[in-house]
Amino acid sequence: MVKYKYIDAVCILAALGAVLLTLIFMNGDAFGIPKASENPGYISRLFDESRVHSLDIQIEDWEGFLENAEEEKYVSCTAVIDGEEFHQVGLRAKGNNSLRLTEEYGLSRYSLKLEFDHFNSGGNYYGLDKLSLDASFQDNSYMKAWIAYDMMEFMEVPAPLRSYVWVTVNGEGWGLFLAIEEPEEAFARRNFGNDYGRLYKPDYKRLDAENADVALKYIDDDPESYPNIFDNAKVDITQGDKKRVIEALKILSEGEELEKAVNIEEVLRYFTVQVFVMNWDSYLGYTGHNYYLYEEEGILSILPWDYNLAFGTYALGKTEPIKDPTVLINYPIYTPAEGSVMMNRPLYHNLMKIDEYFQRYREFFEQFISQYFESGKFQLFLRQTQKMINPYVEKDPTAFCSYEDYKLAVDTLEQVCVLRAESIRMQLEGEMPATIKGQQEAPEARLDAAHIRLEDLGDFQDLETAEEDYMRTWN
């Protein structure tokens, strides 16, 4: 029996070791161990940003698909990505105004969605369930979304992965698109681990409705009062999930102890970039949409989406849109929307009413301007991207603009961002008012941007020209 003398001690040590290993894997971040879900296979494949990828859409009736694109119905196709075939992939057109206007102007360069598990349960692209193909509608630079997501990522906001893709249809060239990881289950696992929370894409059914839930306003305790949130859940949700969101909105509306309902640091970083890029087709704009809402354990975060109308180029739905580039590029960072909008956006307004959070917001802007722009990072990133995509834009058969207009748009985007950064530096230093009222009272303090033509980034005139070119090319 001597050889069993220490068996109890050995068993205890083994049990303690197992507990320790469990704790290490459960808290891997603290030990520098990445979650397996943080490194799915699609990151190093399609979303390798260092090159332009290839995607051939193989479909029997492409013309029929285009004729019925506005219905946004999925059809089956084979997607050949960088030479690998994926069968029974769901394909449909996407967009709101971009979809409608593309059709109205007689064009066919629609943004698209590819859903790998739509017809084939369990189908995926190396762990990815869905991606978008952004057509660069009203974005002659091809870079608005590309740059905006890079900015978000730089400020440590969970952002979709993206890469440029040369799209062909049945082997024939169709154009250069931006592939974007759709924020659904794969995105949630990658960013938040296998025990991720709940993801929503709040959106209005009618823009002329109140849409208080899209604005993240507390209405009452009835989940039926929040259809624009809960009907747009990107994962399965329960009554308990709905209750947590509503409770968080209630705390947000009261404006106290916001840390119990909001991921303060991440939300402030999001708004830093959102305000910089002057995107009013967003939570801080007239529409109030184009964002994702993430909830975990009762804490809300706002995540980025849709930037083709950013950098001061959104005017749809506005009775008197601002077109003066000097006003737009100097748009104040403390009141980044008119009062009627600001008062109805509690996720921004109620945070800014608290001195501690307001000062943190200022600190994030200081970090962003100094490290992303004044360091030269932005200019280098933009020009490296341009060099990479130049040959593809030059041969793009469905482009919304000419190659010369593309080069002009890239130059304009660079100027807009550099001037915007300079203006915000002046606002942070107190050399220029950082509120709408202050700038209206002292317009001479604004940085002169009269030489900028924001229309060069993409405008309706380009759609008319593209329509004429399309008719000549395809008829």
C-alpha positions, 0 to 999 in steps of 0.5 A: 500500500506504500505506493498509494501513500501520496495519492490523495496529495496528487489528486488534490494537486491535479484538481488545483491544476485543472482549476488554474488552467480553467481560470487562465483560459476563462481570463485569457485576455489578462494573461495575453492569451487571445480567444480562439474566436478572435482569429477566425480563418477569414481574417487572413484570407479575404480580409487581408488588407494588403492586396486587392482580392478576387470574387467571381459571382457565378449565377445563371440569370444575372440580367434577371437579378439586376432587373429585380434588384430593388426587391432585395430578394436572395438568389443562389449563386456560386462565389469564387473567392480568390480561386476557392468555390463556395456554393449555394451562397445567398446574393441580393442587392442592398441599400436604402437611398443608394439602391433606389437612386441607382435604379432611378438613374438607370444604373446597375452597380448595386451594393450587394450582400453575400450570405453563406448560410442563407440556403445552406445551413451551416455554410460559411467562408472560413467562419464568416456568415455574411459580407457586404460588397460596397459599390462606393455610391456617391464616393468617387474616392472609393475610400470613404468607408475604408478610411472611416473604419480604419479611424474607428479601429485606430480608436479601438472601436470594434469595426467590421473588417474590410478589403478591396475586391475585384468583382467579376460576374460569370468571368466578366469584369464588373468592378472594384468593390469594398468587401465588408464583414457584416456585423452578425454572429461571426463579427460578434464572436470575433470581437466579444468571444463565444459568450458574446452579448446581443447585437441589433441594427436599429432602423426606422420603418418610416422616416417621418415617424417619431422613431424614438427607439432608433434615437435610443430614447426610453419610452416605457417598459413594454418591449412592443414599444421598441420594434425598430430595435428588437425587430432588427436583432442580428442574433436570437433574443429573449424577453430577458434580453429585451428587458436589459436593453430597456432598463439600460435606456431608462438609466440613459434617459435619467442621465445619472450613473450612466456607467451602469448602462453604457460602455462609456470609454468605447462610446466616447471613442466612437463619437470622436471619430463619428464627429470628425467624419461629419456623417449626418446619415447617422445617429447624430444626423437627421435620420438617426440610424446607420449604427449597430447597438451591442448589449452585454450584461445590461451595458450598451455600446454603439458600433460603426456602419455605413460611411459612403455619405460621410465627410460632409456629403449627406444632404438627402431629406434636408430642406436646407442642406448646408453646402458651404465647405467652410461651415462643414469642415469647421463643424463644431465638435461640442455641438455636432448637430443642430439643437433639435437633433442633439436633444433627441440623441441621449447617448451623446447628449446625456454623456456630454452633460457630465464634466468627467465624460466631456473631458474624456471626449476632449482627451480622445480628440487630442489623441486622435488628432495628434496620433492619426493626423499630425503624425502623418499616419493618415496621409501615408495610409491614404496614398498607399491605398490609392497606389494599390487600387489605381489599376482596378479603378482605371479599368472599372467598367461600372464606375460611377465616375471617370478615373480622373474624377477618382484621382480628384476625389482622393486629393479632395478627401485628403484635403478635407481630412487635413483641414478638418484635423487642423480645425479641430486642433484650433477648437481644442486649443480655444482658437475657434469656437467649438459650438454652433452658436459660437461659430455663428457669432464669430464666423471669422474664426473659422478656417477658410475652406472655400477652395474645397469642392465637396461635390468632388467626393461624389454627387448626383451629377456623377450619377447622371454622367454615369447613366449616359456612359452606361447607356453608351457602353451596355447598349 
